[in-house]
Amino acid sequence: MPTYRALQLVEQNAPLVEVDLPVPDLGAGEALVRVQAAGICRSDVHYLQGSPKLPPLPRTLGHEVAGVIEALGPTAPAGLVEGLRVGVHYQTSCGTCRFCLAGHDQFCVSGLMIGNSREGGYAEQMVVPARNLVAVPDSVPIEHAAVMMCSSATSLHALNKGRLVAGERVAVFGLGGLGQSAVQLALALGADQVYAVDLNPAKVQLAADYGAIPVAGGPEAVEAIRADGGVDVALELVGLAATMRQAIDVLRPHGRAVAVGLAEEPISIDAYEDLVLREAEIVGVSDHLATELRPLLDLAATGRLDLSRIVTNQVPLEAGPVNQALDDLAAFGDQVRTVIVPFAPE
């Protein structure tokens, strides 16, 4: 039986291990994808730590995936062919439940998340529903497309949920992969000003290079943004109570604080001061939508979203380098986004 290499989480808070897995048979509507790039996301660190909950073990992580279609099962959607470069939408869905029919496929009653509740892309190959594949334009590097399948797509969804209107002001708290994409996407959607906040000076400078107003992270960030009039939309992309508090505090009247980061700590809300007095809102964001991927890739194809300085590191599909990248990410290192490249360039 043919096999493929994968890196799996087998125990909480333990390094990933390399395994050989059998290539499964393709069922109706499924596709076999040769993985060409798999992003290492902060969510993978959370999964490894068992937060918000431990995936079923053993599990191949990796939900930021792009590659090439190697084979298609029966009844594959029209337009998909072997050899096509594709990104993988990580949330599977049935297409028929009330959430899917309403356009909220991330809440599908039978949905599973690739790299969490089903096998992911830290591997040479993966089998996924063919309806989860989206063609990648030739002008978009495959490593960039992989990262777009999570961090960029989630940032776009967060801005959509925050109801950003052209001419409004935005603050982005946390300048990792999501934050650097959020800065560019906010400007592409017509934001008047974007404030970029992080404790890491190099990440703040990168956001400034993309057109943001740089703001050093910490308590002084709120004062600096409020002194300039505050913002209409504030994205919290870190997952910390302190930065969520700051996102609320920088809002002007009718502002929307958008919670994206996987936070474990509760925050205290003064309903009158924080919300009623300003008619402000706190909006939760869960993942993104399949329908947001094609417009996102179009933005990259036309140069309005550039990940060339965001995908800062590539590692092979080997336990040592990947575990080191996960450790660096957990420690809030300087790398913005690391991508696993299973095969050497041909």
N, C-alpha and C positions, 0 to 999 in steps of 0.2 A: 504493500500500500504506500503511495507517495506521501511524503511528509513535508512540513515547512517549519522553519525556525521561528520561535516567538520568545518574548520575555514576559514572564508571568509573576504576578503577585501571589505568593502562596501562604504568606503569614503576615499579620499586621505588624507594621513598623520594622519589617525585615527587608533586606535588599531583594530586588527582582532576580529571578533565576532564569537561565536559558533552558528551553525545552524544545523537543521536536513533537509536533502535533500532526495527526493525520489530516490530509486534505479532505474535507467532507464533500459528499455528492451534492450537486446543485439541484435544488427543488424548483418548482414553478415560480417564476418571477424573481429568481435570485441571480446574483452575479458574483464571479470570482474576480477579485481585484488584486493585481500585483502592486504592493505598497511601494511607492517611490519616496514618500516623505510622511513622517508622523510627528507632529508637534508635541513637545513636553509641556503640559499645561499645569498651572498651580492646582487645578482641581485634582490632578493625578497625585499630587502631594497629599491633599486632603483625603483622597481615597485610601492611600497607603497608610495614613494615620488613623483610618476608621472614622473620619469626620466628613459629612454628617453621619454616614454609616458605612460600615465596611462592605465592599462588594462581595457577592458570593465567591468563595475561593475554591480552587485556584482560578485566577482571571487574568487574561491578557488585557493590559491597560491600553490606552491610546484612543482618543476620540477626535483628534485633529488629523485627518488622514486624506491623502490624495495619491493617486496612482493611475494605473492603466487597466482597462478591462481585459482580462485574460480569457474569460469564458462567460457565456450567458446561458441560464437555464431556460426552459420552455416559458412562453408567454411573457418575455421581457418587453418592457415598454418600447414603443417606436422611437427611433432616433438613437438608440444605443447600439454600438457595434464593437466588436473586439478591436483592441488597439486604441480606443478613444481615451484621451486624458480626462480624468474625472476627479471631482471632489466628493467626499462622502458626508452626507448629512447624518449626524450621529444619533438622531432620535428616530427610531422606527415608529410607524403608526399604521393603523388599519385603514384609514381613509373613509370610514363609514360611521364611526361613533359621533355623538353630538359635538364633541370638542373638535374632531377633525373636520366635520361639516361646517363648523363655525369659523374655521381657519386658525384654530389653536392646537396644532398637531402635537405640541410639546406636552399636552395634557391627555393624550390619547389613552383610553381606558386599558388598552392592551399594549401600549408602547413600551419599548425597551431601549436603554441607552447603550450604544456601542462603546466599549471600553469600560463599562460598569456592570450592567445587567446582562450583557452579551459580549462575546470576544471582540477585542479592539485591534488597533493598528500597530502596536509595538511588535510587528511581525513581518515576515516576507510576503504573506498573502492574507486575505480575509474574505469571507463570504458575507454578503450583505444583500438586503432587498434591493433589486435593481432600481426601484422607484426612489431610492435614497441617493442616487447618483446624479450629479450635475456636471455638465461639460465645462472644462476649463479652457478659456481662450488661449490661443497659441502664444500670445504676448505675455501671459502671466506665468512666472516660474512656478514649477510644481511645488517647491518648498513653501512659497508664499501662499499658494492655494490651500495647502494643508492647514496652515495657521488661520487662514480666513474661515475655515469650517467651524471654528469655535470662537477665538478671541475677537476677530474682526466682526463676525456675524453677531455675536452677543453684544458688542458695542453698538452696532447699528440698531439692533432690537431695543437696546436701552434708550437710545436717542429717540426712536419711534415711540416707545412707551412714555418717554418724557415729553412727547408732543412738541418737540423743538420746532419753532417757527423761524423762518429767515429773519435776521435782524436781532434775534435774542442773544443773550449772553449765556455762556456755559462754563462751568468749573468741572475739571476732571481730577478726582482724588485717586492717585495710584497710577503710575506710568510704566507698568509692565506692558505685556503684549496687548491687553485690552485697552489700556490707557493711551498708548501711542496711536492705535487705530482710532480710538474715540476722538482724539484731537483732530486728526485729519478728516474723519467723517463729519464731525460737527461743522468744520469749516466748509467742506464740500456741500453740506446741506444749507449753508447760508448763515451760519452763526456770525454775529457781529464781532464778538471777542470770545476767546477760549482761554481760561486760566488753567495752567497745568501745575499740579501740586504733587510733590513727592519729597521724601527725605534724601533720596539719592541725587546728588547734583548732576551726575552724568545723564540720568534719565530726564531730569528737568531741562537740561541743555538740549537734548535730542528733541523734546517736545517743542522747545523754542525754535529750533531749526525748522520744524514743521509749521511754524506760524503762530504758536501759542504764546501767551504772556506767562513767563516763568515765575513760579511762586515756590519758595522754599517750604517744605513740609514742617509741621509743628503747630503749636497754638497760635503763632503769629500769622499763620496763613489766613485765618478767618478775618483778622483785623485788616490785613492788606487788601483782601477782596471786598470786604464791606466798605472800606474807605473809598473804594473806586465805584461804589454803587450797588454791589451785590450782583447776583446772577438769577436768571430765570430757570435754568436747569443745572442741577449739580449731580454728577455721577459718582457714586461710591463704589470703587472697583477693588478695594483692598480686603474687605471683610473684617474690619475692626470697628469696635464701638466708637473709638475716638474719632476716626475719619467719618463715620456715619453722622456723628454729632456735628462735625464741622460742615458736612454737606447740608445739613438742615440750617445751620447758623448763618450760612452765606446767602440764603434765599432772600430775594426781594418779594414784594407782594405778588401773589399768584404764582410763586415759584414752585418747582417740582424737584424734590430730592429723590433720586432714583437709586434704590438699593440693589446692587448686583453682586458684590463680593459675598463669599460663603462665610458669614459671620456666626460665631458661636456665643458671643457675649450679648446680653440684653442691653438696650439703651433706654434711658429715661426720657419720656416725652412730657412736656408741659403743653397740654392740648390748647390752652388759650394763647400762650406766648408763641409757641412754635407753629401752630396751625391756624387757629381761629383768627387771631389778630391780623394775619397776613393773607388769609384764605390760601394757605400753602398746602401742599400735598406731599405725602411719602408714597412712592410707587415701587412695588416689588417687580423684579424682572427674573424670569426663569428661562434660561436658554435662549432660543431664537426660533424662527420659523423657516421651514423649507423654502417658502416663497421669497424670503429675503436674500437667498444665496445668489441667485442670478443677477439681481441689481448690484449686489456687492462685488461680484466678479467683474461686472461691467465698469464699475468705478475704478477697479484696479487696472483693467485693460486700457482705460483712457488716462491713466496716470494720476487720477485724483486720490488714490490710495496707494501709497508706496511702502512696501515692507522691506525694501532693500537694506535699511538700517535697523530693522526690527528683528528679522531673522538673523541673529548675530553669531550663531554657533551651530555647527553640524557635527553629529556623532554617529558612529556606526551602530548597527544592531548587535551590540555586545553588552553584557551585564555591567562590566566595570564602568565604561564611559556613561552609560545611561543612568546608573545609580548615582554617579558623581554629579551629573546634571540635576537630578532630582534633589540631592542634598544641597547643591548651590541655590536652587530655586527656593527651597525651604528656608534658607538663610538670607533670602532677599539679596542675592548677589547682583553683580553688574550686568550679567547677560539679560537681554530683554526676552528673546525667545530662542530656545534650542530645538532643533529638528533632528529626528533620527532618519538617517538615510540608509535603508537596508542593503542596497546594492551600489557598488562602485559605478560611476558614470561610464556608459558604454562609448 
